[in-house]
Amino acid sequence: MNDQASLRHLWEVLVKLDEVAVADLTLELLDREVEPVEILTTCEQALTSIGEKYEDGEYFISGLIMAGEMMSRITELLTPHLVIPEADILRGRILIGTIEGDIHDLGKNIAGALLSAHGFQVLDLGVDVSATDFVKEALIFKPEIIGLSALLGSCFPALSKTITRLKEMRGMTKIPAIFISGAQITDEHRKLYGADFQAASAFDTVRLCEKIIRRGLGD
């Protein structure tokens, strides 16, 4: 089986939530020196399909939890292979978490691993994080950027509340910048809830954070 066929197989077993096969295939691909970014891209595509199955009623919350656990294992395996050359590293602190009432961490875990590999200091608050806890940790950690993850549409009111509280915390400044991300999140949500940015994917999150740090929060 060539690399592309193996990546396709990884997509299939991840969508099927086959935990053992996913771990074995990830290790096999690493042994064959397939680029970790290619593996993560495949995983992200699979997670999109899992999210669609949830929305269609084919998968339930338990499936999302299982997929999240599988992604935690995958990122654990891939992280040591994601380190980039020191000369390319951008320094900055990023606070991420999934909003209150939402327990998914699929894309968030990938984004966190990629951000760490690109030299960002990442504090992941996990899932079901209240607006109060986001504000409390932001005051302590003092991030340049805060990322809010949301998958469930029923939790969008909590997303709105969290953004409002964070903007109240920062006052008239633009630091920390606030971005939102998730399978159902669009730029319309950014405008509606008042976030500064919207990231379409884990890889888009890295590019966005690099841009914010390089060009400054006001650009």
HUQUIZI-V81051 format. One record per pair of residues at least 6 apart in sequence whose C-alpha atoms are under 8 Angstrom apart, sorted by the first residue. I is the first residue (numbers start at 1). J is the second residue. Records with the same first field share a line. If there is no record, write none. Layout:
I = J, J
This chain:
3 = 29, 34
6 = 25, 29
7 = 39, 42
8 = 42
10 = 21, 22, 25, 26, 42, 43
11 = 42, 43, 45, 46
12 = 46
13 = 19, 21, 22
14 = 22, 43, 46, 47, 67
15 = 46, 47, 49, 50
17 = 63, 66, 67, 70
19 = 70
22 = 70
23 = 70, 73, 74
26 = 39, 74, 77
27 = 77
29 = 39
30 = 36
36 = 78, 81, 82
37 = 82
40 = 110
44 = 107, 110, 201, 202
47 = 67, 106, 107
48 = 183
50 = 59, 64
51 = 64, 183
53 = 59
54 = 60, 61, 63, 64
64 = 104, 106
65 = 103, 104
67 = 106
68 = 104, 105, 106, 109
71 = 106, 109, 110
72 = 109
75 = 109, 110, 113
79 = 113, 117
82 = 114, 117
83 = 117, 118
84 = 117, 118, 119
88 = 118
89 = 118, 119, 120
90 = 118, 119, 120, 210, 213
91 = 119, 120, 121
92 = 119, 120, 121, 143, 144, 213
93 = 120, 121, 122, 123, 141, 142, 143, 144, 145
94 = 120, 121, 122, 123, 143, 144, 145, 146, 147
95 = 122, 123, 124, 125, 138, 141, 143, 145, 146, 147
96 = 108, 112, 122, 123, 124, 125, 126, 146, 147, 148, 149
97 = 108, 124, 125, 126, 127, 128, 129, 147, 148, 149
98 = 104, 105, 108, 125, 126, 127, 128, 129, 148, 149, 150
99 = 127, 128, 129, 130, 131, 148, 149, 150, 155, 158, 159, 162
100 = 127, 128, 129, 130, 131, 155, 158, 159
101 = 128, 129, 155, 158
102 = 127, 128, 150, 151, 152, 155
103 = 127, 128
104 = 127, 150, 151
105 = 126, 127, 149
107 = 182, 201, 202
108 = 149, 202
110 = 202
111 = 201, 202, 203, 205, 206
112 = 122, 124
114 = 202, 203, 206
115 = 121, 122, 206
116 = 122
118 = 206
130 = 158, 162
131 = 158, 161, 162, 163, 165, 166
132 = 162, 165
134 = 162, 166
135 = 165, 166, 169
142 = 176
143 = 176
144 = 175, 176, 177
145 = 175, 176, 177, 178, 179, 209
146 = 176, 177, 178, 179
147 = 178, 179, 180, 181
148 = 159, 178, 179, 180, 181
149 = 180, 181, 182
150 = 156, 159, 180, 181, 182, 183, 184, 185
151 = 182, 183, 184, 185
152 = 184
153 = 184
159 = 193
160 = 193, 194
163 = 178, 193, 194, 195
164 = 193, 194
170 = 176
174 = 217, 218
175 = 217
177 = 196, 197, 217
178 = 195, 196, 197
179 = 190, 195, 196, 197, 198, 199
180 = 190, 195, 197, 198, 199
181 = 198, 199, 200, 201
182 = 199, 200, 201
183 = 200
185 = 198, 200
186 = 198, 200
187 = 197, 198
190 = 196, 197, 198
199 = 205, 208
212 = 219
